[in-house]
Structures are given as structure tokens and as C-alpha cells.
Amino acid sequence: MNLPYIATASIAISAFLVASLQDVRDREVSDVLWIISGSAGVAISIGLAVSVGAQPLQLLAASLPAFLFIDMFVDWNSLMGRSGQILRFSAGGLCAAFTLLSVYSFPYGQVSDLFASESLWILFILLLFYLDIIRGGADAKALAAIVLLFPAYPTPVIGRIPPAFESFTFPFFLNVLLIAAVISAFVSVYLFLRNAIRGDYSMPYMFLGKKKEVSNVKLQKEWLLEIPDENGNPVRVRKLGSISDSEALRRAVAFGWKNVWVSPKVPFIVPITVGLLVTLVIGSVIVYL
């Protein structure tokens, strides 16, 4: 690894180790860790681009991934109301225009393409979050920080960098996410076996959580997998438009529910950290396939 990659690896490892401790202890991670990590990633990427002779217009492409990352931390409605939303979409549109102009002006410019790909992957992470595939906000922010810190594969301790096409279609953060998902899959296997032994059969809940007495639910460490509708009938939780877990729990008590399916808030930052360390050591798993 050269000096910039040593710097990014050091920042990433330090941030994720601290975040893992916070996630295990509190099930919450400070946004400061991701803001520092992501900002450092943008700064180092711009510095590297300048060092290889990138044109100012190419550097404008960095504005969109930076904006998308910042947007993950800002509550525009609380900050400025409707004016905040107007500012948000105006700034986002301007950054997108800068990126398109940069890519169009340098159709084979590696710098422009790299920054543009960062934007696409952050949007992909946001999509996974809103589809409830990535459940924790901290997990989404952590993955976005990895995108900014490692837009390309660094030279691993052992192994080799994958070819350019594979690096673009299966970037560093996806490799980290894949390893983390494999680790987390063991939790799903455990939950399935536990529920099968207890006779709690309900798809897909038996892979995702466990049935628990409403009075014993701890929202700090558990997510609700089902909530009561207006008539007290159980419906599957959807992130978009769902009521809060605390309100859903109060509604469940009011309707006389005895049990509810919950999912443990597994500290996913820990598997992500393992995936980060493994990827830094051995590189992309696709090299070994």
C-alpha cells in the first residue's frame, strides 16, 4: 500500500473499531465517525486526482457523492422546513449537473468516472436502506463512508487487485458487504432452528426474528417485524410510511396482543468491520472464484 492508502486504511480501521464497540454496547453509533471518515475519503480522493493531473472540471464530479453523503446526515425539514427541501433538491440537481458535465467532457476520464460511480453506489446503498434490506441508518452511513474511502481496491496485504472491469462492477464496499452478509447469515440459521424447535412457524419471520411477549419487548435492542393496523390485524412492517415502533407497541398493547414477532438489533457494524479487515488483507473474493 502507498501512503494515501495507508492513511485511508488507518482512518477506516480506527473508525470501524470504535463504531463496533459503540454498536455492541449501545446499539447506536456516533455520526461523527462516519462524517470524519467520509470527509477524509473525499479529501484524499481529490488530492490523488490532483496529483495525477486531473482538470478542475473533472474534480466537479466529486460534488455529487459528497452531497449524497452529507444528505444522509441532514434533516432538511427540521432545519429549514420547505425551504430546506427546495435547497436540498436544488443543490442535488446542481451537483448532478456538474457530474454529468464532467463525465461528458471527459468520456474516458478515469477521475470523472470514479466519482460518478461513487454517486451510483451511494444511491444503491440508500435504495437498500429504504427497501429495508439494510435496516440500520448507521449501517448505511458506514457503507457510504467505505465507498468514499475506497473508490478503488487498494493493494491487499496478500492476494492481488481484481481486473478493472471486476473492480468497477464489484467494488470494494460490495466485497465488504458480501462478507458481512455471509457472517450475518449464521444468525438467520440460528433463528430458524430456534423457532423450528419451539414450533413458531411463520414465513419469513422465523428467519428474521423470534416471537416475544409484548410486555418484554425492548425497542433499544429489537425491531418490530409486524405491527397492528387500524383494526388490530397484524401487518408486516414497511419502512416507508410505517408508524414508529414505540407507537406500534402502544397500539399492540391497546388491542390486547400477547406476543409479537421481533428482530434482534444485531450489531451489523461488527460483521462490516470484519469484512473491511478481510478485504484489506486478501482483496476481492471474486479473485478466488
DACORTA-V817121 format. One record per pair of residues at least 24 apart in sequence whose C-alpha atoms are under 10 Angstrom apart, sorted by the first residue. I is the first residue (numbers start at 0). J is the second residue. If there is no record, write none. Layout:
# DACORTA-V817121
i=<I I>
j=<J J>
This chain:
# DACORTA-V817121
i=<0 0 0 0 0 1 1 3 3 3 3 3 3 4 4 4 4 4 4 5 6 6 6 6 7 7 7 7 7 7 7 7 7 7 7 8 8 8 8 8 8 10 10 10 10 10 10 11 11 11 11 11 11 11 11 11 11 11 11 11 12 12 12 12 12 12 14 14 15 15 15 15 15 15 15 15 16 16 16 16 18 18 18 18 18 18 19 19 19 19 19 19 19 19 20 20 20 21 21 21 22 22 22 22 22 22 22 23 23 23 23 23 23 24 25 25 25 26 26 26 26 26 26 26 26 26 26 27 27 27 27 27 27 27 28 28 28 28 28 28 29 30 30 30 30 30 30 31 32 32 32 32 33 33 33 33 33 33 33 33 33 34 34 34 34 34 34 34 35 36 36 36 36 36 36 37 37 37 37 37 37 37 37 37 37 37 37 37 37 38 38 38 38 38 38 39 39 39 40 40 40 40 40 40 40 40 41 41 41 41 41 41 41 41 42 42 43 43 43 44 44 44 44 44 44 44 44 45 45 47 48 48 48 49 51 52 53 53 53 53 54 54 54 54 54 55 56 56 56 56 56 56 56 56 57 57 57 57 57 57 57 57 57 57 57 57 57 57 58 58 58 58 58 58 59 59 59 59 59 59 59 59 59 59 59 60 60 60 60 60 60 60 60 60 60 60 60 60 60 60 60 60 60 61 61 61 61 61 61 61 61 61 61 61 61 61 61 62 62 62 62 62 62 62 62 62 62 62 63 63 63 63 63 63 63 63 63 63 63 63 63 63 63 63 64 64 64 64 64 64 64 64 64 64 64 64 64 64 64 64 65 65 65 65 65 65 66 66 66 66 66 67 67 67 67 67 67 67 67 67 67 68 68 68 68 68 68 68 68 69 71 71 71 71 71 71 71 72 72 112 113 113 113 114 114 116 116 116 116 116 117 117 117 117 117 117 117 118 118 118 120 120 120 120 120 120 121 121 121 124 124 128 129 129 129 130 130 130 131 131 131 131 133 134 134 134 134 135 135 135 135 135 137 137 138 138 138 138 138 139 141 141 141 141 142 142 142 142 142 142 143 144 145 145 145 145 145 146 146 146 146 147 148 152 152 152 152 153 153 153 153 154 154 154 154 154 155 155 155 155 155 155 155 156 156 156 156 156 156 157 157 157 157 157 158 158 158 158 158 158 158 158 158 159 159 159 159 159 159 160 160 160 160 161 161 161 161 161 161 162 165 165 165 166 166 169 169 169 170 171 171 171 171 171 172 172 172 172 172 173 173 174 174 174 174 174 174 174 174 174 175 175 175 175 175 175 175 175 175 175 175 175 175 176 176 176 176 176 176 177 177 177 177 178 178 178 178 178 178 178 178 178 179 179 179 179 179 179 179 179 179 180 180 180 180 181 181 182 182 182 182 182 182 183 183 183 183 183 183 186 186 190 190 199 201 204 204 204 204 205 205 205 206 207 207 207 207 208 208 208 208 208 209 209 209 209 209 209 210 210 210 210 210 211 211 211 211 211 211 212 212 212 212 212 212 213 213 213 213 213 213 213 213 213 213 213 214 214 214 214 214 214 214 215 215 216 216 216 216 216 217 217 217 218 218 218 218 218 218 218 219 219 220 220 220 220 220 220 221 221 221 221 221 221 222 222 222 222 222 222 223 223 223 223 223 223 223 224 224 224 224 224 225 225 225 225 225 226 226 226 226 226 227 227 227 227 227 227 229 230 231 231 232 233 233 235>
j=<153 154 155 156 279 153 154 40 43 44 46 47 153 43 148 149 152 153 154 153 39 40 43 148 36 37 39 40 43 44 145 147 148 149 153 148 149 153 275 276 279 35 36 37 39 40 148 35 36 37 39 40 141 144 145 148 149 272 275 276 36 272 273 275 276 279 141 272 141 268 269 271 272 273 275 276 268 269 272 273 137 141 266 268 269 272 266 267 268 269 270 271 272 273 266 268 269 266 268 269 137 264 265 266 267 268 269 264 265 266 267 268 269 266 219 220 266 135 137 219 220 221 264 265 266 267 268 135 136 137 219 220 266 268 136 137 138 141 266 268 137 71 72 136 137 140 141 72 137 140 141 144 68 72 137 140 141 142 143 144 145 68 69 71 72 140 141 144 144 141 143 144 145 147 148 64 65 68 69 140 141 142 143 144 145 146 147 148 149 65 68 69 144 147 148 144 147 148 65 144 145 146 147 148 149 150 65 114 144 146 147 148 149 150 147 148 147 148 149 110 113 114 147 148 149 150 151 110 114 110 109 110 111 110 110 110 108 109 110 111 101 105 108 110 111 101 97 98 100 101 102 104 105 111 97 98 100 101 102 103 104 105 108 109 110 111 112 114 97 98 101 110 111 114 94 95 96 97 98 99 100 101 102 111 114 94 95 96 97 98 99 100 101 102 110 111 112 113 114 115 116 117 118 94 95 97 98 101 110 111 112 113 114 115 117 118 147 90 91 93 94 95 96 97 98 114 115 118 90 91 92 93 94 95 96 97 98 99 114 115 117 118 119 121 91 94 95 98 114 115 116 117 118 119 120 121 122 143 146 147 94 114 117 118 121 147 90 91 94 95 118 91 94 95 117 118 119 121 122 125 143 118 121 122 140 143 144 146 147 140 121 125 136 137 139 140 143 136 140 167 150 151 167 147 150 146 150 167 168 170 143 146 147 149 150 151 170 143 146 147 146 147 150 170 172 173 145 146 147 172 173 238 237 238 239 237 238 239 236 237 238 239 267 222 238 264 267 264 265 266 267 268 267 268 266 267 268 269 271 268 172 268 271 272 172 173 175 176 268 271 172 172 171 172 173 175 275 170 171 172 173 172 172 278 279 282 283 278 279 280 282 278 279 280 281 282 277 278 279 280 281 282 283 277 278 279 280 281 282 278 279 280 281 282 278 279 280 281 282 283 284 286 287 280 281 282 283 286 287 281 282 283 286 282 283 284 285 286 287 286 283 285 286 283 285 283 284 285 283 275 278 279 282 283 271 274 275 278 283 274 283 271 274 275 277 278 282 283 284 285 270 271 272 273 274 275 276 277 278 279 282 283 284 270 271 272 273 274 275 270 271 274 284 270 271 272 273 274 275 277 278 284 267 268 269 270 271 272 273 274 275 267 270 271 274 270 274 267 269 270 271 273 274 265 266 267 269 270 271 263 265 262 263 260 260 235 260 261 262 260 261 262 262 260 261 262 263 260 261 262 263 264 258 259 260 261 262 263 258 259 260 261 262 257 258 259 260 261 262 256 257 258 259 260 261 248 249 251 252 255 256 257 258 259 260 261 248 251 252 256 257 258 259 258 259 248 258 259 260 261 245 261 263 244 245 248 261 262 263 264 263 264 261 262 263 264 265 266 260 261 262 263 264 265 260 261 262 263 264 265 247 248 259 260 261 262 263 259 260 261 262 263 251 259 260 261 262 250 251 259 260 261 251 252 253 254 256 259 254 254 255 256 256 259 260 260>
